[in-house]
Amino acid sequence: MEKLIKAAMQARLKSYAPYSGFNVGAAVLTADGRIFTGCNIENAAFSPTVCAERVAVFSAVAAGCREFSAIAVAGGKTGEELDFAYPCGVCRQVLNEFCNKNFKIIVVKSETEYKEHTLAELLPHGFEGNIL
């Protein structure tokens, strides 16, 4: 997990967050061992803003990946220490589209201080496409 955590922390440095000042980086680990990163990208109109977790997942999907093992998320205000930054509801639902309930979500405060959760813990009743 160390490599995944470091990748999320590095991705955070590329964040574009001039409005909130809250920079987030994410790194998703594919089932075949590749890591894809993403950072949050804000927009003055706010609704076009994209979270780091979705950028990472969508980059992996665009590269042909559909199976994931874990994601690390690092976030915090510009110039401040990291704090535990959890994926928003939209990102949790996107993860639910591609990941099983035991998928690991790692929220990072530092390289040595982090919390691990499963997708089922953070999204206990996610929308499933099979009800359509």
Disulfide bonds with the S-S distance in Angstrom:
none
